[in-house]
Amino acid sequence: MNLRALQPKEEECGLCHRADSDPDTYGQKCQWGKLCVHENCLYHASGLIQRGKDEEGFYGFLYPDIRKELKRAVQKTCCVCGRKGASIACQGRKCTKNFHFPCGSERGCVCQFFGEFKSFCWRHRPVQRVGQRQRQAETICVVCLESMEGKPSSSALLCPACKHAWFHRRCVQGHALRAALYHFRCPRCRDMETFQREMFRMGIKIPDRDAAWEEDGAFSDQYHRHSRCDASCCLHVGGREQSTEDGPWKLLLCNSCGSKGTHRRCASLGKTTGTWECEDCAGPASTRAEMAPGALTARLCLGGPRAQQHQENAVL
């Protein structure tokens, strides 16, 4: 039995006729019944107008309009692959070239993701003007750190601010999708305004949202503040998780690592002591030197053979 034949085939985009679903290249795949299109193919379809609200249809493109565009595109031939259904027209003066979005990306066409969402073939695409000083036979992409040719092309971009940072197009596009509008900047010089304006012009998609690492509580565990006493012998009757805003039961976190804590009384610290370091950060010698005269009991209370012996002697 052929198991592959039993697996359902992934729906093809009605505009580019590809079933690929890589969001970095195609955007999200939108599907409603038998209607299926890629987000980026949708935005750049020359005969399509966004007449609805953002929550209507696909990103404001209404279903009847999308079907009408599919019928129009059938009459257009892609100048790259030679197949029908090319919905994107070059905006160059007197240019008659049409292409599918992914075909154009592979051939060096540029589709802009701002303003009127203009698209250009490889002959009319916007280019970067780079002086001879900035051109290099070989350089390093500051995103992936792999070697690349240091001259402008459809796959190589230069930061317009510092004029030293080179990127593979695929690398800076991935960086833009994850950092998004509020965090996307040159990784080298940290410029944002000039860098974003140039990347928009060169066809880099920069989503108007917060960074991926800030959404949906991503990395929220890294913002969690330690909130328990880690002394081996916690003296609080309510337990290690209990503390007060001030006084002997105020919880102090390690001033160096912040990953361990203690009540003031459990470490025999003064009522006004504001800082404390755990043994791992302070070190045995420095900890012993900095301890208050009455801190021996608390230190022994932290555990170990000597602490156990001391407690047994105290009982006897």
C-alpha positions as CSV (number, residue, x, y, z in Angstrom):
1,M,0.0,0.0,0.0
2,N,1.3,3.5,-0.9
3,L,1.1,5.5,2.3
4,R,1.9,8.7,0.6
5,A,-1.1,8.3,-1.7
6,L,-3.3,8.2,1.4
7,Q,-2.0,11.5,2.8
8,P,-4.1,14.5,1.9
9,K,-2.3,16.9,-0.4
10,E,-1.5,20.4,0.9
11,E,-3.7,23.0,-0.8
12,E,-2.0,25.1,-3.4
13,C,-2.1,28.9,-3.4
14,G,-4.6,30.0,-6.1
15,L,-2.2,32.8,-7.2
16,C,1.2,31.2,-7.4
17,H,0.1,27.6,-7.6
18,R,2.6,26.4,-4.9
19,A,1.7,24.5,-1.8
20,D,4.7,25.7,0.2
21,S,3.9,27.2,3.5
22,D,7.2,28.8,4.7
23,P,5.9,32.1,6.4
24,D,9.3,33.8,5.9
25,T,8.9,33.5,2.1
26,Y,5.2,33.4,1.5
27,G,3.6,34.9,4.6
28,Q,0.7,33.1,6.2
29,K,-1.3,30.7,4.1
30,C,-5.0,31.8,4.1
31,Q,-7.8,29.3,3.5
32,W,-11.5,29.6,3.4
33,G,-13.3,26.6,2.0
34,K,-11.7,25.8,-1.4
35,L,-10.2,29.3,-1.6
36,C,-6.5,29.2,-0.6
37,V,-3.8,32.0,-1.1
38,H,-0.5,33.1,0.4
39,E,-0.5,36.3,2.3
40,N,2.3,37.9,0.2
41,C,0.8,36.8,-3.1
42,L,-2.4,38.5,-1.9
43,Y,-0.8,41.8,-1.1
44,H,0.9,42.1,-4.4
45,A,-1.8,40.9,-6.8
46,S,-2.0,43.9,-9.2
47,G,-5.8,43.7,-9.8
48,L,-6.8,43.3,-6.1
49,I,-8.0,46.2,-3.9
50,Q,-8.3,46.0,-0.1
51,R,-12.0,47.1,0.2
52,G,-12.9,45.5,3.5
53,K,-11.9,46.0,7.1
54,D,-8.9,44.1,8.5
55,E,-11.0,41.4,10.0
56,E,-13.0,40.8,6.8
57,G,-12.0,38.2,4.2
58,F,-8.2,37.8,4.2
59,Y,-6.6,40.9,5.7
60,G,-9.4,43.1,4.3
61,F,-9.4,41.5,0.8
62,L,-12.9,40.2,0.2
63,Y,-13.5,36.7,-1.1
64,P,-15.5,37.8,-4.2
65,D,-12.6,40.2,-5.1
66,I,-10.1,37.4,-4.7
67,R,-12.0,35.0,-6.9
68,K,-12.2,37.8,-9.5
69,E,-8.5,38.3,-9.4
70,L,-7.8,34.6,-9.8
71,K,-9.8,34.7,-13.1
72,R,-7.9,37.8,-14.3
73,A,-4.5,36.2,-13.4
74,V,-5.2,33.1,-15.5
75,Q,-4.8,35.2,-18.6
76,K,-1.3,36.4,-17.5
77,T,2.0,34.4,-18.1
78,C,4.8,34.5,-15.6
79,C,8.0,35.8,-17.2
80,V,10.1,33.5,-15.0
81,C,8.4,30.1,-15.1
82,G,6.3,30.5,-18.2
83,R,3.1,29.3,-16.4
84,K,-0.2,31.1,-16.3
85,G,-1.6,32.8,-13.3
86,A,0.9,35.6,-12.9
87,S,-0.9,38.1,-10.8
88,I,1.9,40.6,-10.2
89,A,2.8,43.3,-12.8
90,C,6.0,45.2,-12.9
91,Q,5.5,48.9,-12.1
92,G,8.5,50.0,-14.3
93,R,7.7,52.4,-17.0
94,K,6.3,50.7,-20.1
95,C,7.3,47.3,-18.7
96,T,4.9,44.4,-19.5
97,K,6.4,41.7,-17.4
98,N,4.2,39.7,-15.0
99,F,5.3,37.1,-12.5
100,H,4.2,35.0,-9.5
101,F,5.4,36.2,-6.1
102,P,7.8,33.3,-5.4
103,C,9.1,33.2,-8.9
104,G,9.9,36.9,-8.8
105,S,11.7,36.5,-5.4
106,E,13.9,33.7,-6.9
107,R,14.7,35.8,-10.0
108,G,15.6,39.0,-8.2
109,C,12.4,40.9,-8.5
110,V,11.4,43.3,-5.7
111,C,8.0,43.6,-4.0
112,Q,7.7,46.5,-1.6
113,F,5.7,46.1,1.6
114,F,4.7,49.7,2.2
115,G,2.6,52.5,0.6
116,E,1.1,51.2,-2.6
117,F,2.9,47.8,-2.4
118,K,4.6,48.3,-5.7
119,S,6.4,45.4,-7.5
120,F,9.3,45.5,-9.9
121,C,11.0,43.0,-12.2
122,W,14.8,42.4,-12.1
123,R,15.4,45.2,-14.7
124,H,13.4,47.9,-12.9
125,R,13.9,47.0,-9.2
126,P,15.3,49.6,-6.8
127,V,19.1,49.3,-6.3
128,Q,21.5,50.5,-3.7
129,R,24.2,53.0,-4.6
130,V,27.4,51.8,-3.0
131,G,30.7,53.6,-3.4
132,Q,34.0,51.8,-4.2
133,R,35.1,52.1,-0.6
134,Q,32.3,50.0,0.6
135,R,32.6,47.3,-2.0
136,Q,34.5,44.2,-1.0
137,A,35.4,41.0,-2.8
138,E,34.3,39.1,0.3
139,T,32.8,40.1,3.6
140,I,30.7,38.6,6.4
141,C,26.9,38.8,6.8
142,V,26.4,40.3,10.3
143,V,23.3,38.1,10.9
144,C,24.4,34.6,10.0
145,L,28.2,35.4,10.1
146,E,28.8,33.5,6.9
147,S,30.9,34.8,4.0
148,M,29.2,36.8,1.2
149,E,30.1,39.0,-1.7
150,G,30.5,42.6,-0.6
151,K,28.7,44.4,-3.4
152,P,25.0,45.2,-3.9
153,S,22.8,42.6,-5.7
154,S,19.3,41.1,-5.4
155,S,20.6,38.9,-2.5
156,A,23.0,41.3,-0.8
157,L,22.1,44.5,1.1
158,L,24.1,47.1,2.9
159,C,23.1,49.2,5.9
160,P,22.7,52.8,4.6
161,A,23.6,54.3,8.0
162,C,27.0,52.8,8.9
163,K,27.8,51.6,5.4
164,H,29.8,48.7,6.9
165,A,27.1,46.1,7.7
166,W,26.3,43.6,4.9
167,F,23.4,41.2,5.0
168,H,22.1,38.3,2.9
169,R,18.6,39.3,1.9
170,R,17.1,36.1,3.4
171,C,18.9,36.8,6.7
172,V,17.8,40.4,7.1
173,Q,14.3,39.4,6.1
174,G,14.2,36.8,8.8
175,H,15.6,39.3,11.3
176,A,12.8,41.8,10.3
177,L,10.0,39.3,10.7
178,R,11.1,38.5,14.2
179,A,12.2,42.0,15.4
180,A,9.3,43.7,13.6
181,L,8.7,47.4,13.4
182,Y,9.4,48.4,17.0
183,H,12.7,46.6,17.3
184,F,14.1,46.2,13.8
185,R,17.4,48.0,13.4
186,C,20.9,47.5,12.1
187,P,22.6,44.8,14.2
188,R,25.9,46.6,13.9
189,C,25.3,50.4,14.2
190,R,21.8,50.1,15.9
191,D,20.4,52.8,13.6
192,M,16.6,52.3,13.1
193,E,15.1,55.2,11.1
194,T,17.4,55.3,8.1
195,F,17.9,51.5,8.2
196,Q,14.2,50.7,8.1
197,R,13.4,53.3,5.4
198,E,16.0,51.7,3.1
199,M,15.0,48.1,3.9
200,F,11.4,49.0,3.1
201,R,12.5,50.4,-0.3
202,M,14.5,47.3,-1.0
203,G,11.5,45.0,-0.5
204,I,12.0,43.8,3.1
205,K,8.8,43.0,4.9
206,I,8.7,44.6,8.3
207,P,5.5,43.7,10.2
208,D,3.7,46.5,12.1
209,R,3.7,44.7,15.5
210,D,5.9,44.1,18.5
211,A,8.8,41.7,18.3
212,A,8.1,38.0,18.3
213,W,9.9,37.5,21.6
214,E,7.5,40.0,23.3
215,E,4.3,38.4,22.0
216,D,2.1,35.8,23.7
217,G,4.2,35.8,26.8
218,A,7.3,34.5,25.1
219,F,10.2,34.3,27.5
220,S,8.0,35.4,30.3
221,D,9.7,32.9,32.6
222,Q,12.8,35.0,32.3
223,Y,11.0,37.9,33.9
224,H,9.9,35.8,36.9
225,R,11.3,37.2,40.2
226,H,12.6,34.7,42.7
227,S,10.2,34.6,45.7
228,R,11.3,32.1,48.3
229,C,13.8,31.7,51.1
230,D,16.5,29.2,50.2
231,A,18.1,28.9,53.7
232,S,18.3,25.2,54.7
233,C,16.7,26.2,58.0
234,C,13.9,28.7,57.2
235,L,12.6,30.1,60.5
236,H,9.4,31.7,59.1
237,V,6.4,29.8,60.6
238,G,4.4,30.4,57.4
239,G,7.0,28.8,55.2
240,R,9.6,29.7,52.6
241,E,7.1,31.4,50.3
242,Q,6.0,34.0,52.9
243,S,7.6,37.4,53.4
244,T,6.9,41.0,54.4
245,E,7.7,44.3,52.8
246,D,10.1,45.2,55.6
247,G,11.5,43.9,58.9
248,P,13.1,40.6,59.8
249,W,10.9,38.7,57.3
250,K,11.7,40.8,54.3
251,L,13.0,38.6,51.5
252,L,16.4,39.6,50.1
253,L,17.6,38.3,46.8
254,C,21.2,37.6,46.0
255,N,22.7,40.9,44.9
256,S,24.8,39.1,42.2
257,C,22.7,36.3,40.7
258,G,19.2,37.1,41.9
259,S,18.4,33.4,41.8
260,K,18.5,32.7,45.5
261,G,16.9,34.5,48.5
262,T,16.7,34.6,52.2
263,H,14.7,36.2,55.0
264,R,16.8,38.7,57.0
265,R,16.3,36.6,60.2
266,C,17.1,33.3,58.5
267,A,20.5,34.8,57.6
268,S,20.9,36.6,60.9
269,L,21.0,40.0,59.1
270,G,20.2,43.3,60.7
271,K,16.7,44.8,60.4
272,T,18.0,47.5,58.0
273,T,20.3,45.3,55.9
274,G,19.5,46.0,52.3
275,T,21.8,43.7,50.3
276,W,22.9,40.1,50.6
277,E,24.9,37.6,48.5
278,C,24.5,33.8,48.5
279,E,27.5,31.6,49.2
280,D,27.9,30.7,45.5
281,C,28.4,34.3,44.6
282,A,30.2,35.6,47.7
283,G,32.6,32.7,48.0
284,P,33.6,31.0,51.3
285,A,36.3,33.4,52.2
286,S,34.5,36.7,51.5
287,T,31.3,35.4,53.0
288,R,33.1,34.5,56.2
289,A,34.8,37.9,56.4
290,E,31.6,39.8,55.8
291,M,29.4,37.8,58.2
292,A,28.2,39.6,61.4
293,P,29.3,38.1,64.7
294,G,25.9,36.6,65.3
295,A,25.7,35.0,61.9
296,L,27.4,31.7,62.8
297,T,24.2,30.0,63.8
298,A,22.5,31.0,60.5
299,R,25.5,29.8,58.5
300,L,25.5,26.4,60.2
301,C,21.7,26.3,59.7
302,L,22.4,26.2,55.9
303,G,23.2,22.5,56.1
304,G,26.2,20.1,55.9
305,P,27.9,17.8,58.4
306,R,29.2,20.5,60.7
307,A,25.7,22.1,60.9
308,Q,24.2,18.8,61.8
309,Q,26.8,18.2,64.5
310,H,26.3,21.6,65.9
311,Q,22.5,21.1,66.1
312,E,23.0,17.7,67.8
313,N,25.4,19.3,70.4
314,A,22.9,22.0,71.0
315,V,20.2,19.5,71.8
316,L,22.5,17.6,74.2
